[in-house]
Amino acid sequence: MKKIKMGELTSNLTIEEKKEINEAEKKPIMFDEDSPEMTPEKLRQFKRLHQQDQRNKQTISLRVSPSTLNIAKAYGKGYTSFLSRLLDEAIKDESLVKKCI
């Protein structure tokens, strides 16, 4: 999980707000039952629940190499949705598309 640094903030903060943020950065993160640590598995479950509302995708057949399939399956349950999101992002990268044509 990426920690946001003070210099990355884009809003205009007051001196007091900047001081509070600097002090907060020095404190350890405390997890409890109301605010548990998000493990990779919990994040995957959250993403799947979030995307259930966006089920307007078409089903297709696609051939992939065994090694690619094994890598995707290693990410666990939901690997087909992962591949769909990966393809969605890759298709937007014109240089990558040209490289693969």
N, CA, C and O atoms as a Tinker XYZ file with bonds, in Angstrom:
   404  protein
     1  N      0.848000   -1.174000    0.000000    73     2
     2  CA     0.000000    0.000000    0.000000    64     1     3
     3  C      0.890000    1.233000    0.000000    63     2     4     5
     4  O      1.798000    1.344000    0.824000    81     3
     5  N      0.636000    2.162000   -0.920000    73     3     6
     6  CA     1.465000    3.348000   -1.048000    64     5     7
     7  C      1.089000    4.383000    0.005000    63     6     8     9
     8  O     -0.082000    4.716000    0.188000    81     7
     9  N      2.100000    4.873000    0.680000    73     7    10
    10  CA     1.898000    5.922000    1.680000    64     9    11
    11  C      2.039000    7.269000    0.981000    63    10    12    13
    12  O      3.016000    7.497000    0.267000    81    11
    13  N      1.084000    8.153000    1.179000    73    11    14
    14  CA     1.134000    9.476000    0.559000    64    13    15
    15  C      2.040000   10.370000    1.385000    63    14    16    17
    16  O      1.880000   10.480000    2.600000    81    15
    17  N      2.984000   11.000000    0.723000    73    15    18
    18  CA     3.911000   11.908000    1.392000    64    17    19
    19  C      3.348000   13.325000    1.372000    63    18    20    21
    20  O      2.490000   13.659000    0.555000    81    19
    21  N      3.841000   14.133000    2.269000    73    19    22
    22  CA     3.370000   15.502000    2.426000    64    21    23
    23  C      3.441000   16.278000    1.111000    63    22    24    25
    24  O      2.509000   17.006000    0.770000    81    23
    25  N      4.535000   16.125000    0.375000    73    23    26
    26  CA     4.719000   16.875000   -0.868000    64    25    27
    27  C      3.771000   16.474000   -1.981000    63    26    28    29
    28  O      3.654000   17.188000   -2.977000    81    27
    29  N      3.086000   15.337000   -1.832000    73    27    30
    30  CA     2.179000   14.855000   -2.872000    64    29    31
    31  C      0.771000   15.439000   -2.756000    63    30    32    33
    32  O     -0.051000   15.255000   -3.654000    81    31
    33  N      0.494000   16.131000   -1.671000    73    31    34
    34  CA    -0.839000   16.702000   -1.483000    64    33    35
    35  C     -1.028000   17.880000   -2.433000    63    34    36    37
    36  O     -0.121000   18.691000   -2.618000    81    35
    37  N     -2.198000   17.966000   -3.025000    73    35    38
    38  CA    -2.438000   19.014000   -4.006000    64    37    39
    39  C     -3.296000   20.156000   -3.482000    63    38    40    41
    40  O     -3.318000   21.233000   -4.078000    81    39
    41  N     -3.993000   19.943000   -2.388000    73    39    42
    42  CA    -4.861000   21.001000   -1.884000    64    41    43
    43  C     -4.045000   22.023000   -1.097000    63    42    44    45
    44  O     -2.931000   21.733000   -0.659000    81    43
    45  N     -4.597000   23.202000   -0.924000    73    43    46
    46  CA    -3.945000   24.244000   -0.135000    64    45    47
    47  C     -4.233000   23.994000    1.330000    63    46    48    49
    48  O     -5.367000   24.130000    1.790000    81    47
    49  N     -3.190000   23.626000    2.055000    73    47    50
    50  CA    -3.343000   23.319000    3.470000    64    49    51
    51  C     -2.857000   24.478000    4.327000    63    50    52    53
    52  O     -1.958000   25.227000    3.944000    81    51
    53  N     -3.469000   24.604000    5.487000    73    51    54
    54  CA    -3.008000   25.620000    6.441000    64    53    55
    55  C     -1.748000   25.096000    7.130000    63    54    56    57
    56  O     -1.443000   23.907000    7.049000    81    55
    57  N     -1.036000   25.961000    7.791000    73    55    58
    58  CA     0.163000   25.572000    8.525000    64    57    59
    59  C     -0.182000   24.526000    9.584000    63    58    60    61
    60  O      0.565000   23.568000    9.783000    81    59
    61  N     -1.319000   24.716000   10.263000    73    59    62
    62  CA    -1.747000   23.766000   11.281000    64    61    63
    63  C     -2.026000   22.388000   10.684000    63    62    64    65
    64  O     -1.657000   21.367000   11.264000    81    63
    65  N     -2.680000   22.366000    9.517000    73    63    66
    66  CA    -2.982000   21.089000    8.862000    64    65    67
    67  C     -1.696000   20.381000    8.442000    63    66    68    69
    68  O     -1.575000   19.166000    8.593000    81    67
    69  N     -0.741000   21.141000    7.917000    73    67    70
    70  CA     0.547000   20.551000    7.526000    64    69    71
    71  C      1.268000   19.976000    8.740000    63    70    72    73
    72  O      1.874000   18.908000    8.660000    81    71
    73  N      1.201000   20.689000    9.865000    73    71    74
    74  CA     1.844000   20.230000   11.093000    64    73    75
    75  C      1.190000   18.930000   11.578000    63    74    76    77
    76  O      1.881000   18.003000   12.000000    81    75
    77  N     -0.145000   18.871000   11.516000    73    75    78
    78  CA    -0.870000   17.656000   11.924000    64    77    79
    79  C     -0.473000   16.464000   11.053000    63    78    80    81
    80  O     -0.274000   15.358000   11.555000    81    79
    81  N     -0.363000   16.696000    9.769000    73    79    82
    82  CA    -0.001000   15.611000    8.847000    64    81    83
    83  C      1.418000   15.137000    9.128000    63    82    84    85
    84  O      1.677000   13.933000    9.153000    81    83
    85  N      2.335000   16.068000    9.339000    73    83    86
    86  CA     3.720000   15.690000    9.651000    64    85    87
    87  C      3.795000   14.865000   10.929000    63    86    88    89
    88  O      4.551000   13.896000   10.996000    81    87
    89  N      3.025000   15.234000   11.933000    73    87    90
    90  CA     2.999000   14.483000   13.194000    64    89    91
    91  C      2.367000   13.103000   12.988000    63    90    92    93
    92  O      2.842000   12.112000   13.543000    81    91
    93  N      1.302000   13.041000   12.195000    73    91    94
    94  CA     0.620000   11.767000   11.946000    64    93    95
    95  C      1.526000   10.792000   11.206000    63    94    96    97
    96  O      1.469000    9.587000   11.449000    81    95
    97  N      2.367000   11.305000   10.299000    73    95    98
    98  CA     3.278000   10.438000    9.545000    64    97    99
    99  C      4.275000    9.735000   10.459000    63    98   100   101
   100  O      4.778000    8.665000   10.116000    81    99
   101  N      4.565000   10.315000   11.606000    73    99   102
   102  CA     5.543000    9.748000   12.535000    64   101   103
   103  C      4.943000    8.646000   13.408000    63   102   104   105
   104  O      5.683000    7.863000   14.003000    81   103
   105  N      3.625000    8.576000   13.491000    73   103   106
   106  CA     2.956000    7.616000   14.357000    64   105   107
   107  C      2.781000    6.276000   13.638000    63   106   108   109
   108  O      2.599000    6.246000   12.421000    81   107
   109  N      2.835000    5.163000   14.387000    73   107   110
   110  CA     2.621000    3.857000   13.761000    64   109   111
   111  C      1.142000    3.662000   13.422000    63   110   112   113
   112  O      0.261000    4.250000   14.048000    81   111
   113  N      0.898000    2.834000   12.429000    73   111   114
   114  CA    -0.476000    2.502000   12.056000    64   113   115
   115  C     -0.987000    1.445000   13.026000    63   114   116   117
   116  O     -0.324000    0.432000   13.248000    81   115
   117  N     -2.152000    1.676000   13.598000    73   115   118
   118  CA    -2.730000    0.754000   14.568000    64   117   119
   119  C     -3.986000    0.112000   13.961000    63   118   120   121
   120  O     -4.928000    0.813000   13.592000    81   119
   121  N     -3.993000   -1.207000   13.861000    73   119   122
   122  CA    -5.140000   -1.928000   13.337000    64   121   123
   123  C     -5.945000   -2.508000   14.492000    63   122   124   125
   124  O     -5.375000   -2.905000   15.509000    81   123
   125  N     -7.267000   -2.561000   14.342000    73   123   126
   126  CA    -8.127000   -3.185000   15.340000    64   125   127
   127  C     -9.320000   -3.807000   14.630000    63   126   128   129
   128  O     -9.350000   -3.839000   13.399000    81   127
   129  N    -10.304000   -4.301000   15.375000    73   127   130
   130  CA   -11.445000   -4.986000   14.742000    64   129   131
   131  C    -12.304000   -4.043000   13.900000    63   130   132   133
   132  O    -12.954000   -4.483000   12.951000    81   131
   133  N    -12.313000   -2.763000   14.232000    73   131   134
   134  CA   -13.071000   -1.788000   13.440000    64   133   135
   135  C    -12.292000   -1.310000   12.224000    63   134   136   137
   136  O    -12.879000   -0.819000   11.260000    81   135
   137  N    -10.973000   -1.450000   12.266000    73   135   138
   138  CA   -10.114000   -0.998000   11.181000    64   137   139
   139  C     -9.000000   -2.024000   10.971000    63   138   140   141
   140  O     -7.851000   -1.784000   11.341000    81   139
   141  N     -9.346000   -3.175000   10.372000    73   139   142
   142  CA    -8.347000   -4.234000   10.205000    64   141   143
   143  C     -7.378000   -3.927000    9.066000    63   142   144   145
   144  O     -7.670000   -3.133000    8.171000    81   143
   145  N     -6.232000   -4.572000    9.126000    73   143   146
   146  CA    -5.261000   -4.436000    8.050000    64   145   147
   147  C     -5.836000   -5.092000    6.795000    63   146   148   149
   148  O     -6.411000   -6.177000    6.871000    81   147
   149  N     -5.684000   -4.446000    5.656000    73   147   150
   150  CA    -6.192000   -4.988000    4.396000    64   149   151
   151  C     -5.138000   -5.892000    3.776000    63   150   152   153
   152  O     -4.123000   -5.423000    3.261000    81   151
   153  N     -5.391000   -7.180000    3.831000    73   151   154
   154  CA    -4.498000   -8.153000    3.209000    64   153   155
   155  C     -4.795000   -8.199000    1.712000    63   154   156   157
   156  O     -5.858000   -7.753000    1.280000    81   155
   157  N     -3.869000   -8.735000    0.916000    73   155   158
   158  CA    -4.151000   -8.856000   -0.528000    64   157   159
   159  C     -5.451000   -9.605000   -0.815000    63   158   160   161
   160  O     -6.178000   -9.241000   -1.740000    81   159
   161  N     -5.756000  -10.648000   -0.034000    73   159   162
   162  CA    -6.996000  -11.407000   -0.243000    64   161   163
   163  C     -8.222000  -10.544000    0.041000    63   162   164   165
   164  O     -9.193000  -10.584000   -0.714000    81   163
   165  N     -8.188000   -9.768000    1.115000    73   163   166
   166  CA    -9.315000   -8.886000    1.438000    64   165   167
   167  C     -9.505000   -7.835000    0.350000    63   166   168   169
   168  O    -10.638000   -7.499000    0.004000    81   167
   169  N     -8.406000   -7.317000   -0.190000    73   167   170
   170  CA    -8.513000   -6.325000   -1.271000    64   169   171
   171  C     -9.131000   -6.941000   -2.519000    63   170   172   173
   172  O     -9.945000   -6.307000   -3.189000    81   171
   173  N     -8.742000   -8.187000   -2.837000    73   171   174
   174  CA    -9.333000   -8.854000   -4.009000    64   173   175
   175  C    -10.830000   -9.044000   -3.817000    63   174   176   177
   176  O    -11.604000   -8.847000   -4.755000    81   175
   177  N    -11.249000   -9.426000   -2.610000    73   175   178
   178  CA   -12.674000   -9.605000   -2.336000    64   177   179
   179  C    -13.413000   -8.286000   -2.473000    63   178   180   181
   180  O    -14.509000   -8.250000   -3.031000    81   179
   181  N    -12.840000   -7.217000   -1.980000    73   179   182
   182  CA   -13.453000   -5.894000   -2.085000    64   181   183
   183  C    -13.620000   -5.503000   -3.541000    63   182   184   185
   184  O    -14.677000   -5.007000   -3.930000    81   183
   185  N    -12.598000   -5.717000   -4.346000    73   183   186
   186  CA   -12.670000   -5.357000   -5.758000    64   185   187
   187  C    -13.757000   -6.167000   -6.468000    63   186   188   189
   188  O    -14.489000   -5.631000   -7.301000    81   187
   189  N    -13.861000   -7.460000   -6.137000    73   187   190
   190  CA   -14.887000   -8.287000   -6.784000    64   189   191
   191  C    -16.281000   -7.802000   -6.421000    63   190   192   193
   192  O    -17.147000   -7.724000   -7.294000    81   191
   193  N    -16.519000   -7.477000   -5.172000    73   191   194
   194  CA   -17.835000   -6.990000   -4.770000    64   193   195
   195  C    -18.157000   -5.677000   -5.462000    63   194   196   197
   196  O    -19.283000   -5.458000   -5.908000    81   195
   197  N    -17.171000   -4.814000   -5.546000    73   195   198
   198  CA   -17.364000   -3.516000   -6.183000    64   197   199
   199  C    -17.718000   -3.683000   -7.654000    63   198   200   201
   200  O    -18.545000   -2.939000   -8.181000    81   199
   201  N    -17.114000   -4.633000   -8.308000    73   199   202
   202  CA   -17.310000   -4.781000   -9.745000    64   201   203
   203  C    -18.543000   -5.596000  -10.117000    63   202   204   205
   204  O    -18.872000   -5.688000  -11.299000    81   203
   205  N    -19.228000   -6.182000   -9.158000    73   203   206
   206  CA   -20.423000   -6.942000   -9.492000    64   205   207
   207  C    -21.492000   -6.042000  -10.098000    63   206   208   209
   208  O    -22.336000   -6.515000  -10.859000    81   207
   209  N    -21.467000   -4.756000   -9.772000    73   207   210
   210  CA   -22.434000   -3.821000  -10.325000    64   209   211
   211  C    -22.115000   -3.465000  -11.776000    63   210   212   213
   212  O    -22.956000   -2.905000  -12.480000    81   211
   213  N    -20.915000   -3.787000  -12.218000    73   211   214
   214  CA   -20.470000   -3.388000  -13.551000    64   213   215
   215  C    -20.388000   -4.590000  -14.483000    63   214   216   217
   216  O    -19.426000   -4.709000  -15.242000    81   215
   217  N    -21.357000   -5.466000  -14.444000    73   215   218
   218  CA   -21.322000   -6.691000  -15.236000    64   217   219
   219  C    -21.968000   -6.486000  -16.607000    63   218   220   221
   220  O    -22.966000   -7.129000  -16.936000    81   219
   221  N    -21.403000   -5.609000  -17.379000    73   219   222
   222  CA   -21.907000   -5.382000  -18.729000    64   221   223
   223  C    -20.865000   -5.838000  -19.745000    63   222   224   225
   224  O    -20.689000   -5.210000  -20.789000    81   223
   225  N    -20.181000   -6.930000  -19.434000    73   223   226
   226  CA   -19.122000   -7.440000  -20.293000    64   225   227
   227  C    -19.649000   -8.565000  -21.163000    63   226   228   229
   228  O    -20.618000   -9.245000  -20.824000    81   227
   229  N    -18.983000   -8.740000  -22.293000    73   227   230
   230  CA   -19.341000   -9.826000  -23.193000    64   229   231
   231  C    -18.426000  -11.013000  -22.952000    63   230   232   233
   232  O    -17.256000  -10.845000  -22.608000    81   231
   233  N    -18.958000  -12.208000  -23.134000    73   231   234
   234  CA   -18.174000  -13.422000  -22.989000    64   233   235
   235  C    -17.582000  -13.792000  -24.337000    63   234   236   237
   236  O    -18.279000  -13.811000  -25.351000    81   235
   237  N    -16.274000  -14.089000  -24.338000    73   235   238
   238  CA   -15.592000  -14.514000  -25.559000    64   237   239
   239  C    -14.705000  -15.705000  -25.240000    63   238   240   241
   240  O    -14.443000  -16.003000  -24.074000    81   239
   241  N    -14.247000  -16.381000  -26.278000    73   239   242
   242  CA   -13.228000  -17.426000  -26.120000    64   241   243
   243  C    -11.908000  -16.813000  -26.554000    63   242   244   245
   244  O    -11.835000  -16.085000  -27.544000    81   243
   245  N    -10.875000  -17.120000  -25.797000    73   243   246
   246  CA    -9.571000  -16.527000  -26.071000    64   245   247
   247  C     -8.504000  -17.580000  -25.808000    63   246   248   249
   248  O     -8.546000  -18.265000  -24.785000    81   247
   249  N     -7.556000  -17.713000  -26.715000    73   247   250
   250  CA    -6.468000  -18.667000  -26.525000    64   249   251
   251  C     -5.272000  -17.935000  -25.925000    63   250   252   253
   252  O     -4.841000  -16.899000  -26.431000    81   251
   253  N     -4.748000  -18.492000  -24.843000    73   251   254
   254  CA    -3.540000  -17.943000  -24.214000    64   253   255
   255  C     -2.563000  -19.088000  -23.989000    63   254   256   257
   256  O     -2.960000  -20.251000  -23.920000    81   255
   257  N     -1.298000  -18.756000  -23.877000    73   255   258
   258  CA    -0.279000  -19.785000  -23.662000    64   257   259
   259  C     -0.443000  -20.396000  -22.276000    63   258   260   261
   260  O     -0.954000  -19.745000  -21.365000    81   259
   261  N     -0.012000  -21.641000  -22.115000    73   259   262
   262  CA    -0.095000  -22.281000  -20.796000    64   261   263
   263  C      0.646000  -21.483000  -19.718000    63   262   264   265
   264  O      0.176000  -21.397000  -18.584000    81   263
   265  N      1.793000  -20.904000  -20.060000    73   263   266
   266  CA     2.549000  -20.151000  -19.052000    64   265   267
   267  C      1.786000  -18.905000  -18.615000    63   266   268   269
   268  O      1.783000  -18.562000  -17.433000    81   267
   269  N      1.139000  -18.227000  -19.561000    73   267   270
   270  CA     0.344000  -17.048000  -19.216000    64   269   271
   271  C     -0.827000  -17.433000  -18.320000    63   270   272   273
   272  O     -1.124000  -16.744000  -17.344000    81   271
   273  N     -1.480000  -18.522000  -18.654000    73   271   274
   274  CA    -2.611000  -18.981000  -17.854000    64   273   275
   275  C     -2.168000  -19.361000  -16.439000    63   274   276   277
   276  O     -2.862000  -19.061000  -15.467000    81   275
   277  N     -1.021000  -20.014000  -16.327000    73   275   278
   278  CA    -0.514000  -20.396000  -15.003000    64   277   279
   279  C     -0.186000  -19.169000  -14.156000    63   278   280   281
   280  O     -0.461000  -19.149000  -12.957000    81   279
   281  N      0.397000  -18.153000  -14.773000    73   279   282
   282  CA     0.707000  -16.921000  -14.048000    64   281   283
   283  C     -0.584000  -16.262000  -13.566000    63   282   284   285
   284  O     -0.675000  -15.831000  -12.417000    81   283
   285  N     -1.582000  -16.184000  -14.448000    73   283   286
   286  CA    -2.861000  -15.568000  -14.076000    64   285   287
   287  C     -3.540000  -16.349000  -12.957000    63   286   288   289
   288  O     -4.055000  -15.754000  -12.010000    81   287
   289  N     -3.547000  -17.676000  -13.059000    73   287   290
   290  CA    -4.184000  -18.498000  -12.040000    64   289   291
   291  C     -3.488000  -18.389000  -10.688000    63   290   292   293
   292  O     -4.111000  -18.581000   -9.645000    81   291
   293  N     -2.196000  -18.082000  -10.712000    73   291   294
   294  CA    -1.443000  -17.932000   -9.465000    64   293   295
   295  C     -1.961000  -16.760000   -8.628000    63   294   296   297
   296  O     -1.720000  -16.706000   -7.422000    81   295
   297  N     -2.671000  -15.822000   -9.262000    73   295   298
   298  CA    -3.255000  -14.704000   -8.523000    64   297   299
   299  C     -4.501000  -15.125000   -7.748000    63   298   300   301
   300  O     -5.023000  -14.355000   -6.942000    81   299
   301  N     -4.971000  -16.334000   -7.989000    73   299   302
   302  CA    -6.073000  -16.872000   -7.203000    64   301   303
   303  C     -7.433000  -16.670000   -7.839000    63   302   304   305
   304  O     -7.561000  -16.315000   -9.011000    81   303
   305  N     -8.451000  -16.914000   -7.010000    73   303   306
   306  CA    -9.836000  -16.816000   -7.450000    64   305   307
   307  C    -10.088000  -15.436000   -8.063000    63   306   308   309
   308  O     -9.631000  -14.421000   -7.537000    81   307
   309  N    -10.805000  -15.412000   -9.160000    73   307   310
   310  CA   -11.082000  -14.147000   -9.838000    64   309   311
   311  C    -10.048000  -13.797000  -10.889000    63   310   312   313
   312  O     -9.992000  -12.659000  -11.354000    81   311
   313  N     -9.222000  -14.775000  -11.269000    73   311   314
   314  CA    -8.158000  -14.466000  -12.226000    64   313   315
   315  C     -8.710000  -14.054000  -13.596000    63   314   316   317
   316  O     -8.051000  -13.301000  -14.313000    81   315
   317  N     -9.894000  -14.525000  -13.973000    73   315   318
   318  CA   -10.437000  -14.104000  -15.268000    64   317   319
   319  C    -10.833000  -12.631000  -15.241000    63   318   320   321
   320  O    -10.664000  -11.926000  -16.236000    81   319
   321  N    -11.353000  -12.165000  -14.119000    73   319   322
   322  CA   -11.653000  -10.735000  -13.990000    64   321   323
   323  C    -10.376000   -9.925000  -13.993000    63   322   324   325
   324  O    -10.316000   -8.839000  -14.570000    81   323
   325  N     -9.350000  -10.463000  -13.342000    73   323   326
   326  CA    -8.035000   -9.821000  -13.351000    64   325   327
   327  C     -7.532000   -9.691000  -14.786000    63   326   328   329
   328  O     -7.058000   -8.626000  -15.182000    81   327
   329  N     -7.633000  -10.776000  -15.574000    73   327   330
   330  CA    -7.194000  -10.721000  -16.972000    64   329   331
   331  C     -8.000000   -9.709000  -17.772000    63   330   332   333
   332  O     -7.454000   -9.026000  -18.639000    81   331
   333  N     -9.286000   -9.609000  -17.489000    73   331   334
   334  CA   -10.129000   -8.643000  -18.184000    64   333   335
   335  C     -9.674000   -7.215000  -17.884000    63   334   336   337
   336  O     -9.561000   -6.390000  -18.790000    81   335
   337  N     -9.413000   -6.928000  -16.597000    73   335   338
   338  CA    -8.944000   -5.588000  -16.220000    64   337   339
   339  C     -7.575000   -5.293000  -16.818000    63   338   340   341
   340  O     -7.305000   -4.174000  -17.255000    81   339
   341  N     -6.710000   -6.312000  -16.832000    73   339   342
   342  CA    -5.380000   -6.154000  -17.415000    64   341   343
   343  C     -5.479000   -5.824000  -18.908000    63   342   344   345
   344  O     -4.781000   -4.939000  -19.403000    81   343
   345  N     -6.334000   -6.530000  -19.603000    73   343   346
   346  CA    -6.546000   -6.269000  -21.031000    64   345   347
   347  C     -7.152000   -4.888000  -21.249000    63   346   348   349
   348  O     -6.768000   -4.184000  -22.184000    81   347
   349  N     -8.098000   -4.492000  -20.392000    73   347   350
   350  CA    -8.699000   -3.158000  -20.487000    64   349   351
   351  C     -7.625000   -2.074000  -20.419000    63   350   352   353
   352  O     -7.663000   -1.109000  -21.182000    81   351
   353  N     -6.674000   -2.235000  -19.509000    73   351   354
   354  CA    -5.605000   -1.245000  -19.347000    64   353   355
   355  C     -4.591000   -1.326000  -20.487000    63   354   356   357
   356  O     -4.150000   -0.299000  -21.002000    81   355
   357  N     -4.224000   -2.544000  -20.880000    73   355   358
   358  CA    -3.211000   -2.724000  -21.925000    64   357   359
   359  C     -3.683000   -2.182000  -23.272000    63   358   360   361
   360  O     -2.886000   -1.616000  -24.020000    81   359
   361  N     -4.958000   -2.346000  -23.588000    73   359   362
   362  CA    -5.478000   -1.923000  -24.892000    64   361   363
   363  C     -5.444000   -0.403000  -25.048000    63   362   364   365
   364  O     -5.480000    0.111000  -26.166000    81   363
   365  N     -5.376000    0.309000  -23.930000    73   363   366
   366  CA    -5.308000    1.776000  -23.957000    64   365   367
   367  C     -3.894000    2.284000  -24.235000    63   366   368   369
   368  O     -3.711000    3.457000  -24.557000    81   367
   369  N     -2.892000    1.408000  -24.112000    73   367   370
   370  CA    -1.491000    1.779000  -24.307000    64   369   371
   371  C     -1.117000    1.556000  -25.777000    63   370   372   373
   372  O     -0.848000    0.429000  -26.193000    81   371
   373  N     -1.102000    2.633000  -26.550000    73   371   374
   374  CA    -0.902000    2.533000  -27.996000    64   373   375
   375  C      0.425000    1.875000  -28.356000    63   374   376   377
   376  O      0.486000    1.082000  -29.295000    81   375
   377  N      1.490000    2.195000  -27.619000    73   375   378
   378  CA     2.794000    1.592000  -27.926000    64   377   379
   379  C      2.782000    0.093000  -27.658000    63   378   380   381
   380  O      3.402000   -0.667000  -28.402000    81   379
   381  N      2.100000   -0.341000  -26.626000    73   379   382
   382  CA     1.994000   -1.769000  -26.327000    64   381   383
   383  C      1.164000   -2.475000  -27.398000    63   382   384   385
   384  O      1.508000   -3.576000  -27.829000    81   383
   385  N      0.088000   -1.849000  -27.821000    73   383   386
   386  CA    -0.752000   -2.435000  -28.877000    64   385   387
   387  C      0.061000   -2.612000  -30.155000    63   386   388   389
   388  O      0.013000   -3.670000  -30.781000    81   387
   389  N      0.812000   -1.572000  -30.545000    73   387   390
   390  CA     1.631000   -1.655000  -31.761000    64   389   391
   391  C      2.673000   -2.757000  -31.638000    63   390   392   393
   392  O      2.959000   -3.458000  -32.609000    81   391
   393  N      3.239000   -2.910000  -30.451000    73   391   394
   394  CA     4.263000   -3.938000  -30.224000    64   393   395
   395  C      3.675000   -5.339000  -30.388000    63   394   396   397
   396  O      4.371000   -6.254000  -30.829000    81   395
   397  N      2.420000   -5.509000  -30.042000    73   395   398
   398  CA     1.797000   -6.838000  -30.063000    64   397   399
   399  C      1.097000   -7.187000  -31.374000    63   398   400   401
   400  O      0.726000   -8.343000  -31.583000    81   399
   401  N      0.913000   -6.228000  -32.241000    73   399   402
   402  CA     0.220000   -6.511000  -33.509000    64   401   403
   403  C      1.120000   -7.281000  -34.462000    63   402   404
   404  O      0.707000   -7.606000  -35.575000    81   403
